[in-house]
Amino acid sequence: MSAEPQIRYTTTSDGVAIAYAVAGEGPPMLFARSFLASGIDDEIARKYWRARRRTHSVVLWDPRGAGLSGSAPEAEFDDWLADIDAVADAAGVDRFDLVGQWMGCHLAMAYAARQPDRVNRLALLTPSRPGFSQRRRQPAWLFALASENWHDFVDMLALRIHGWDEADLAKRWSDQIRAHFTSAQFLRLMNVTESIDATGDAGSIRAPTLVVDDRTATAGVEDLVARQRFARELAAAIPGAQLVIIKPGDAPEAQVVERFLSGSSGRAETRAEASTPSGMAVILFTDIVDSTPLTERMGDAAFRTAARKLDEGMRAAIRDAGGTPVEGKVLGDGVMAVFASASQAISAARRCIELSAESELRLHVGLHAGDVIREAGNVYGGAVNIASRVCGLSAPGAVLVSATVRDLARTSAGVTFEDRGEQALKGIDDAVRLYDVHWREEASDTP
């Protein structure tokens, strides 16, 4: 396949011409972008080729009614899903990695759930909340203009989307919109996009899934707090999904996605990655209690400063106890780590609780033990899912462990265990018996 994109066309079963292009070498990756994409031959599209064509054969397409594809003013969500099949067949790929961005994440989720035999891995980049559209992003007066002066409305909307620095791109986009839609048809499209919600398909996704919450992507986007909450909820709803939060100074999104899709970091392992145990491990999860309302109360900058300080302290405590913090956060604003022994994990959990007590932030802490698979600086497996669910059930400031951890640590950790009974965990078939951990000096002080 060529290094630079060559625009081709395929025709859907209902006769719509879909423009697509393929660039790069390696396993195929389809990229689902916005329903109002600027075009696969513009600079915005080309940056995707440059970022990913070294590791994948990247397939981009313009959905019907957008860019260089044919007009389809009556298009619905299922029509855009059909476009994926048409493009994949035309590109000659049977199975592929699927990446979605913004509202394109809903398209990617629904396709992965409904066509599990075609999707190898799924990556969802900064997914938009259901109901998001340009109409809800822009002031009401602008869309009121659509029926009165269609030409000026499109020009003004294009500039608000792309900005004066991208005036040439804005003009190109406005010309394409006028070519595809009348005013009434465009407003209908807004109604369709605002009704899109593929979260009901999340629980049926079987492909390994990465959800990326890129907190460096703040310009011109929807409400950040609500968007971040949605990313967490989505990752929890997709079986076994990994959530990665990207903050300023972290690895860029393209690198995170490349590691996930390739199954390796593409570089020599760091000491921390090399020492992450495969096979049997004790897994520790922490998560900040009520992080969303805390962010609203403290302000984003103050919350991030406090969370970053706590994160650094916990990772140091984990290493001091003999554990390995796992690269990338997979549950909210907390930390995941693995240990060779239960007593080490419980010791680290206690120190994490102590560190949180020194800050404004409180923690949920949960532990489970089982087999894990190390891959690309992270760990996976059913035991990881159970550990995250145990964390979610722990009381703020307490440490909750599974019966497996209790059995491993009952004679070595210097703690006592209070039986919480068998608990049903979301997404786990069998109930799991859980125990609160009490340190012996605490127990001796109890009347």
Residue, then its C-alpha position, 0 to 999 in steps of 0.5 A: m500500500s502506498a505511503e501517501p493517500q490515493i483517493r478512491y471510491t466505492t459504492t454502497s449497496d444503496g448507491v452512495a459513492i464513498a471516498y476513501a484512501v489508504a496509506g502506510e504499511g502494516p496491519p489495517m486500521l480504520f479511522a472513524r472521524s466526525f460525521l462532518a469531516s472536512g475531507i480525507d485529502d485535507e491537512i487535518a486528515r493528512k496528520y493522521w497518515r503521518a502519525r500512524r502510517r509507519t505502523h499501520s495501513v491507515v484507512l480513512w473515509d468521508p462518511r456519506g454527506a461529508g467531504l468528498s463522498g456523495s450527498a445523502p441528506e436522509a442518512e441515518f446512523d445505520d447508513w454510516l455503519a454500512d459505510i464502514d463495511a463498504v470501505a473495508d470490503a473495497a480496501g480488501v481488509d477482512r479484520f482490522d483495528l478500529v479507531g473512533q474520535w469524538m462522535g465517531c466513537h459512537l460509530a466505532m462502538a456500535y460497529a465493534a459490537r455488531q460486527p465482532d468478527r471484523v474488529n481486532r482492537l478498538a480505540l476510542l479517542t476522547p469520546s463525545r457524550p451522547g447528544f453532542s453536536q455543532r448546534r449545541r456547541q454554538p450560540a443559539w443565534l447562529f443556528a437561527l440564522a440558518s433558515e434566514n441566510w444559509h450562505d452566511f450561516v455556513d461561512m460563519l459556522a465554518l470559521r467558528i469551527h476552524g478559526w481564522d488561522e485555518a480560513d482556507l480550510a474553513k472556506r473549503w468546508s463551507d463549500q462542501i456543506r453547501a454542496h451536500f445540504t440545503s438549510a433544512q437538510f443540514l438542520r435535520l442532520m443536527n437532529v440525527t447527530e443529537s440522537i446518536d447514543a451507542t452506549g447501549d452497545a458498550g456491554s456487547i463489545r468483545a474486542p480489546t478496547l482502549v478509552v482515551d481521555d485526552r485532557t490536553a485537548t481543551a480548545g473548543v470542546e464540550d464541557l470538560v467535566a461532563r466529558q471526562r465523566f463520560a469517558r470513565e463511565l464508558a470504560a466501566a461499561i465496556p468489558g475489560a476496557q482500559l482507560v488512559i487519561i492524558k495530562p500535560g507532560d504525558a505521552p501524546e495520544a498517538q503514542v498511547v494508541e500505537r502502543f495499544l494497537s501494536g501490543s508493544s511500546g515499540r521501544a526498549e522496556t523501561r525497568a518498571e515495565a520489565s519488572t511488571p510480573s506476568g502470571m500470578a500477582v496481587i493487584l492494587f487499585t486506588d481511585i479518588v473519591d468523588s473526583t468530579p464534584l471535587t474538581e468543580r469545588m476546588g477548580d480544575a487547576a487546584f484539583r489536578t495539582a493535588a491529584r498529581k502530588l498524591d499520584e506521585g506519592m502513591r507511586a513512590a510508596i508502591r515502589d518502596a513496598g516492592g510493587t510496580p505501578v502500572e503505566g497508564k491509569v485504568l480507573g478514574d484518577g487513581v493508580m493501579a499496581v501489581f505485587a509479588s506478595a499480598s503483605q507488600a500490597i497491603s503495606a502499600a495500600r496503607r501508605c496510600i491511605e495515609l498519603s490521602a489523609e494528608s491531602e484534600l483527597r480521599l481514596h477508594v482502595g481495593l485488592h485482588a489476586g490472580d493471573v495477569i498478562r503483561e502487555a505494553g506496560n500494562v496488565y490485563g485479565g479477569a483478575v484485573n477486572i475484579a480488583s477494579r470492582v473491589c476498589g469501587l465497593s470500598a468505603p472512602g479511607a478503607v482498604l477492601v480485599s477479596a477472599t483470595v488476598r485475605d487467604l494469602a495475607r492472613t498470617s503475614a501482613g499484621v492485620t485483621f480482616e472483617d468479613r463483608g460477606e459475598q458481594a455481586l460485582k458488575g460484569i462478574d458472574d460469581a459473587v466474591r467474598l470481601y473483607d475490610v482490612h484493619w491494622r492490629e493497633e486499630a483493632s486493639d483500640t476498639p472497645 
